[in-house]
């Protein structure tokens, strides 16, 4: 196998890794400010993808345009879910939170199954059939857009966390919630905004990947699993580490598909995750 093919696979992995980083960043932000684990995280991305499918099927609206509806809609959905459900679970036992979010998984997946059936689907976008040639390398338009938008949004969020008042409030709550409250930070408001922002990121991610990932009602748990892997691999609570882990996981998946292929190739990201847990349990950029 020549080096051109390997580099091509790495490039494709990096492009998909930008989305993995965004999905994981949502989990990281929510956990950092609330201490809650949302096992329905990936199912909100499935909602965004099926929203794009419905708009494309009914009105022929491109997913890149649908995202301007999906993102604010999921942001509002995040506000409502947090206000009516998660806000009441802030100090609850972790098992109660897991049970509640798994219940949400079954509700969302059953609803998608009823509305869209179990048939597999893809939603083409404007860049789906476009190819860009860079010397011996060929880049699919949808992958390139996913990489550029995902990287730009990830970079913007990291800048926001580091250099804005909201970002400083988020980091303060992540370090010590009670101390942040004593310093005058409205922790309840910040927690709600962060939760809704994490769900809105899934609206963006879902809209960008409708032509890359095959849609089926039960895919949400797969997204959640990848989000948790990125969350742990980057270092629990480490925002930059989460983004880096997303790229690492994307490259591992692409190389596994190239060198091994089939179902065994899909095991490579999980094998990498196990190795990191064994030899660097604090994560790629986590502190001891």
C-alpha positions, 0 to 999 in steps of 0.5 A: 500500500503506497504512502499516498493512500495512507495520507489520503486516509489520514486526511479523511480521518482528520476531517471527520475528527472535527465533528467528533471533537464538537460532539465530545466538546458538548459532553465536556462542557455540560459535565464540567459545569453541571457534573451530569452525564447525558446518555441521550447526548447522541440522540439529539444529534439524530434528531437534527439529522432526521430534521434535515431528512424531513426538510429535504424530503418534503421541501428539497431544502439542503442540509447546509440550509437546514442547519440554520433551523436545526441549531436554534431549534436544538438550542431551545430544546436544550433550554427546555430539557434542562429547565424541566428535567436536568435542573431537578437532577443537579444534586441527584444520585448518578444512577437516577441521572443515568436512568432518566437519560436512558429513558430519553434515549428510548423515547427519542429513538421510538419517536424517530422510528415511528415517524421515519421507519427503520429504513436507512437513509442519506441526505445529499448536500450541495457539496456531496458530489464535489471533488477537490484535487490537490496533487495526488489527493482527492478531497470530497466536498462534504468532508472538506466543509465538515472539516472547515466548519467543525474546526472553525466552530471548535476554535471559536468555542475554545477562544470563547472559553478562554477569553470571554466573560462567559468562558471565564464563568464556565471555567470558574464553575468547572473548577469550583461551583460553590466558590463561583457562586460566592463570587457572584456568578449566576451558576444556574443561568450559566449551567442552562446556557452551557447545556443548551449550547452543547445540544446546539452543537449537535444541531450543527454536527448533524446537519454537516454529516447527513451525507457522510453518515447513514441515518437510522433511528438507533444511531444515537447511542453510537454517537453518545459512545463516541462522545464519551470516548472523546471526553475521556481520551482528551482528559476529563474536563479538558476542553482543548484535549477533547478537540484533539482527541476528536481528531485522533479518534477520526484518524484511528477510525480511518486507518483501521478501515484502510488497513483492516477493513470491515467490522474488525477495522471499526474496533481500532478506535476502541482499542486505542481508547483501551490503550490510553486508559491503560498507559495514560488514564488521565487522558491525552492532555489531562493532568495527573 
